[in-house]
Amino acid sequence: MSRNARLLPIACGFYLPIFCIALLWGWLRELWPQWWTLSNRAEILQASQAGILLGLLGVGLSWQLTRSVPAVRKLSDRIGMVLAGQSGRYAVALALLSSIAEEFLFRGCLQSELGLWPATILFALVHIGNERLWLWWTATAFVAGLAMGLLYEHSGGLLAPVLMHFVINAINIHILAGRGARARAEKGPAAALLDPS
């Protein structure tokens, strides 16, 4: 079974329940109307542009951190090894799943109920690992979560934060997967025997 075939069902099994919980929560608490307050094409275009541009800015900042902070470089290398060999389609699918599920839950539900700061802190806390090194991921999730929360408050709903989240995840997953594949290839066949994933 290929890596794509193994990782995508895991992602679906994780993100689809989150999305369903968010939809149910939004319906029960009557939050749906504030998830989409865009009323015309100009507003939709403006929200789309803001989400995409801020997503690209987020990608640029994350890769600047990767180049300038050794711990971030080490963390991105680790994540790249996990994602090694994933296709561009996998990156898009995973980014779509994660951006929609997480934005509906964290911005659409939690931020609507608790406010910007508690939702942002919770978003950062779910992006935490079991080593100190992963605190960089938590910190960047906090900054991105704050940006997406502000977008939600000022753009007329979930479209802009979903697009920002999608752009960041799709591009970063694709780049990390490529770097991971190159790193595995450099290690040669012995590395594949030791790490058959």
C-alpha positions, -999 to +999 in steps of 0.1 A: +000+000+000+014+034-010+020+062+016-007+083+000-031+054+003-023+050+040-022+086+052-053+100+034-078+076+051-062+085+085-066+122+077-102+116+066-109+096+098-096+125+118-110+156+100-144+144+088-157+138+124-143+173+134-162+188+105-194+170+114-191+181+150-187+217+139-217+215+116-239+200+144-226+225+169-233+254+145-268+242+137-277+235+174-263+269+186-277+287+155-242+299+145-246+292+108-258+327+098-226+344+109-204+318+090-214+335+057-224+371+058-210+380+023-239+394+003-224+401-032-196+392-056-174+421-046-174+410-009-168+374-019-139+385-042-124+407-015-126+379+012-111+354-013-082+378-021-075+385+016-075+348+025-052+339-004-028+368+001-025+363+038-020+325+031+009+333+008+023+357+034+021+329+059+040+305+037+067+331+031+071+337+068+072+300+076+099+294+050+119+325+063+117+309+098+129+276+083+159+293+068+169+314+098+160+293+128+179+259+131+152+244+154+124+252+128+146+237+101+150+205+122+112+204+128+104+209+091+129+181+082+111+158+106+077+166+092+091+163+057+103+128+064+067+118+075+052+134+043+080+122+020+067+111-014+032+125-010+018+137-042+005+172-050-030+159-050-024+145-015-013+180-003-044+196-018-067+169-003-051+171+032-051+209+030-088+210+020-097+186+048-078+203+075-086+239+066-124+233+063-127+212+094-104+233+116-118+266+105-154+256+110-146+243+145-122+269+158-134+301+141-170+291+133-178+275+166-152+282+193-145+318+183-182+325+178-189+312+213-158+321+233-142+349+215-110+355+195-083+349+222-097+317+237-102+301+203-067+312+192-052+297+223-071+264+219-060+263+182-024+267+192-027+240+219-040+214+196-009+220+175+015+208+201+039+178+201+056+156+226+090+174+224+101+210+231+110+213+194+073+212+185+067+244+205+077+262+173+047+246+156+025+257+185+038+293+183+033+295+145-002+280+149-010+307+175+001+335+151-018+319+121-048+313+143-049+349+154-047+361+118-074+337+107-095+348+137-092+384+127-100+375+091-132+358+104-142+388+124-136+413+096-142+395+063-178+384+066-175+347+075-154+316+071-144+320+034-112+341+040-098+321+069-105+288+052-087+300+021-058+313+042-055+280+060-058+260+028-030+280+010-006+277+039-013+239+043-013+230+006+019+248-002+038+238+029+027+201+027+038+200-009+072+216-002+078+195+029+069+163+010+093+171-017+121+179+007+114+147+026+115+126-006+149+142-015+163+135+019+152+099+018+167+095-017+200+109-004+201+084+025+198+056+000+184+021+001+196+014+036+174+041+050+144+026+032+151-008+049+153+008+083+122+030+077+099+011+053+071+037+056 
